[in-house]
Amino acid sequence: AVVSTQSTGKLERNIFKMKFCYLVSLVAVVGLAAVLAEKGQWINVIFYNIPNVAFAHQGSPFTIKFSVHSQDKSVALNASAVNVQRWNSTLPIPFQLNSKAVEIEGNHTRVRSWLRSENVTCDTAGKYVVRYDGSKQRRRFRVKVIGCY
């Protein structure tokens, strides 16, 4: 059988397309496998004593105390991994965050933290998010300042 050069060119392009699609799908599968493999490395934590809404008077001191516990008893938490951010903003928080790790039993620890502001202003009002690095869990709270409109 005689094969024309035109059909040979189409055949070569089809083979190239098949190899390219195979390579793309292989890269996608490897990427998905890497993402799923990382899911098991998250730390599961529970946030305690964070109110949904905290009220403060304008010009007065303000404190919120809370703690972070690990659900896995073999995980030791780090006090410097607790962070607080404004919701949907890159502005710095108007609070001072202090944290310390407290050992409960063996390697199991919890982190006790407190947010403090010496002088609450109207700019303090808003939504905030508490996170622990390496964890998907987060806890939101809102600060309402009495005397601001």
LOBA-462052 format. One record per atom (N, C-alpha, C, CB): y, z, x negated. Coordinates in pm, whole numbers, plus 50000, padded with zeros to 5 digits. Last residue first. Glycine has a CB too. Example, Ala and Ser with C-alpha at 12.3 -4.5 7.8 and 13.67 -1.06 7.14 Angstrom:
497755070848715498945071448633500035078748710499405057248592494315078048681495505078048770496705078048680495535090548869
This chain:
555225661451924555035652352038554825638251991556225652852132554425694251824554715680251788554415671551909553875675451663553535718151906554955717451871555365703451829555265727151761550395719051764551215723751876552675724251830550735737851926548425693451656549455702851613550345706251732550295696951496545035687951631546205686951718547195697651678545815688351869542625670551464543585681551449544755678651541544065683051299539225663251517540615659751542541465672251524540805653651684536335651751338537075661851411538525657451421536955675651343533045639551273534465637151297535065649351366534675624451383530625636951025531095644551140532585642651152530735659551127527755618250926529145621950911529535629751036530065609450890524905605250754525505613650856526955616650821524715626550872523985592650531524565584250635525275592550741523485575750700524575603750199524065606150333524735596650431524305620850374525845601449962524405599149961523765601450096523745608049859528255626450019527865614549943526345613349937528455614949800529055636050338528365640550218527895628050146527175650350252532155638350524530955631250476530355638350358531285616750439534265641050794533615648550687532335641150652533325663650728537245626850903535815625150892535315633050773535435610150879539885630651148539355631951012537845630651017539775645650949542815622251332541355622851322540945623151176540705610851394545815642951368545045630551363543555632951355545485622151246548495660251212547745656951333547035643651317548685656451456550105661050989548745666050977547885661951097548745681150963552655654351057551845643950992550385648150977552425640650855553745677951142553335668351246552485657051186554575662551316552275703150927553385694850976552855685451084554045686750859551395734950814551005723550896552255716250944550135728051016551025749050518552105746150611551745733350687553465744750536548635752450382549585763550387550645761450494550245765450252545435744150474546775738950460547735750650476547075727550563542025739550395543165748550412544465740950390543075760550314538625738950462539845730950452541015740250478539835718850552535645748650302536755751850389537935742950356537145766550376532075751250282533345744650253534415749850347533225729350266528965755650140529985761850225531315755950185529985777550213525965739850132527315739250077528255745350180527735724550041522735751750045523685747050144525055747250078523655755850275519455745249905520835750249900521595745350023521535745649771516325750649771517045747349894518435753549889516265752250019514795759249567515705748349535516595744749654514915736049491514555792149670514025782149578515075771949541512815775149638516845795749927515545799849874515005788749787514545803349989519725791549906519085799050014517755804549966518895790150139522645790549718521195788749715520565797649821520615792049574525535773349785524895786349802523395783949807525405793749930528305757349641526895756649676526315770649681526105747749575531545753249778530665759849681529235759149733531095774649655534775738349810533345738649842532595746349735532775724349856537875731149952537145739449857535695739949904537765753949847540575710449996539145711850025538515720049915538455698050038543625711850147542965715150021541505717750056543645727749948545165685250331544435697750319543955699650176543245698050416546095660350407547075670950382546425684750368548095671250494544495633150235544475643350340545475654350306543045649250356546035601050165545385613650124545435623950237546055619349997545235570450339546185580750300545455593450257547155583750415543635551550440543445554450298544435564850248543585541650217541965553050757543165553250675542795556050531544155563850727540055559650955540645546350952541915545750867540955541851092540565593750938539875583251012540675570351002539665587151162540855607950616541475604650744540685593350807542975600750728538085626250477539025615050478539675614050614538305601750441536385647650261537055646250390538065635050378537735659650434533215654250106534565648850106535075647050249534625635550031530845667849893531465668950025532865663150016531495683850076530015668149634529695656249711530265656649852528195654549719530385691949504531405681649484531145669049564531495678249337528095706749560529345710349626530415699449612529875723449570524995692549633526035694049533527355696649604526125681449441521755704849732523025698249760524045701649652523545702349898518445698049668519555706949633520855699249654519435712149486515605694249865516825687749816517885698349789517345677249917513465705149991513325702849847514575696549785512125694049821513925706150264514035718650187513925716750037512985728350232515865684350437514715684950348514875697150259514585671850264518295687250557517115688350642515835689450559517025676450737520875707050415519935695950400518765698050494519445694650253524055715650548522685719350517521845706650503522095728550626527315725850513526455714150511525075718650467527025702850416529855743250702528805742550601527965730050621527905755150606533315753950734532105747250780531075747250669532415732850827536495764250843535335767150758534125760250818535095782550743539835756250836538575753150902537465756050802538515738150953543165768050869541895768350794540745764450887541655782450732546625768950820545535763350900544285763150813545885749050952549925784050862548735780550784547575776650876548325792350693552645767351041551775778751013550605774450926551265785151143554115745151115554705754351019553845766250984555985759251070552735742251437553585735951336554235746751248554685727151403549485754451483550905755351516551715749451402551335770051543546505737151573547315743951473548765744151522547205736951335543125732051677544545733251711545255741051601544735740251848540575708651659541145720751601542635720751629540855721551447537775695451816539235695751813539665709051754539845693551955535135699551740535565686051782537075684851774535085683051925534535719051440534925717551580535255703051613536125726451613531795726151256532955717151255533335714951401532645703551181529465741651226530755748151253531955738951235530905759951163527505720851010527625732151101529075736851109526715743651055525775691050962527065697850948527155708851053528255687650963522925682050786523435686850913524745694050884522405696350985521455653350620522175666050622522615669350764523395665550529519295634850431519605638650569520245652450567518325638550658519945610450195519765624750216520155627750360520625633250114518215579950132519335587250191518965601750207519725581150327516055565450046516715573749947517905581250004517155565349831515055547950230514325560250209515015569750114512965557350159516685525450203516845534050319516145547450300516305527250442515945509749990516995519649968517125529250084518305512849943514135492450106513635502050009514655513049983513275495049879515765476350262514845485450329514295495950233513705477750392517065462150057517845470450149516945480650218518555461750255514905448749942515685458149861516495467449950516615450549766514095432450155513165442550103513915453050020512055436050019516335415950172516005424750283515055435850239515375416650396516095402349925517275410349955517015420250067518435401349993513665389149964513785398849855514995407949879513915391549718514385372550178513305382450195513405393050087511915375550191516365356550057516695364850174515645375750195516795356150300514885343449860515985352349820516355361649936517225344249775513215328550029512635338149935513695348249890512035330949813515025311850157514295321750236513655332350147513225314850320515865296749933516835304750009516115315450090517675295850102513435284249861514115293049766515105302249839514855284749658512935268850089511965278850046512625289049953510775272149976515145251850084514985261150196514005272250161514505253650322514535238049843515765245749854515655256049967516975236349878512145225249910512155234749800513395243749808512115227349664513095208950119512065218850146512025229450037510695212050159514925192849982515395201550090514375212450119515685193350217513145179349808514195188049753514705197849859515365179449699511665165149997510975174949913511995184649853510165167949801513715148750095513035158150185512305168950106512055150750276514295133949865515325142649924514695152950017516365134350000511865120149831512305129449727513365138949781512855121749605511885105050066510815114550044511225124849940509535107450000514075088650021514105097850134513045108750116513875090450265513115074149798514315082649785514415092749898515565073949783510985060649919510695070049811511885079449790510365062549679512285043750092511495054650151511115064950045510225049050218513475027149895514315034249991513535045850054514825024650101511455015149758512225025249685513115033149781513085018649577508405012149953509725007449909510465018849841510545002050030505085009049866506105018249916507445013549863505825033149872502204992549954503444991349879504475000449946503934976549873498835000049915500005000050000501235000049911500005012150097
